[in-house]
Amino acid sequence: MAELAYLSLGSNMGDRGQHLRAAISRLASLGRVLSVSAFYEAEPVEVTDQPWFLNCVVTLETLRTPPQLMQDILQIERDMGRKRTREKGPRTIDIDILLFGECLIEDEGLTIPHPAMHERRFVLAPLAEIAPDAIHPRLHRSAREMLEALPAGQQTVRKYTGQ
């Protein structure tokens, strides 16, 4: 049975918009892309000495299991030139599984829901745009509620108009 997965995509190297569009195109081979948020520009968090990111969220309807989807996502990242040389450092493409149906998974290499999604404006703004009522199965709060709960000025995130 098909499940809905919400995926966060980000890029801060090269042609960021082209990297996001290419990743979205490749995700279509893993299921049906039902919706894509606007692109959002966001200042980096944690490792701040790097270029700003371009981010979006995709709704993917897929028949894959969460581990299969994660493996396929990692392959897309590798195929698109992602090099993991510095944790949370610059990257051509980063794809994270935010939510996968109502799954709660805590395995090595795969945690669903994404463990920091409720703290990240660059994730919640595009998620709330396309799925405001998507529920975090552990926190029992919607994307909209989580976004509204973030402290003002926590991170600069703005809709990107250069698409």
Disulfide bonds with the S-S distance in Angstrom:
none
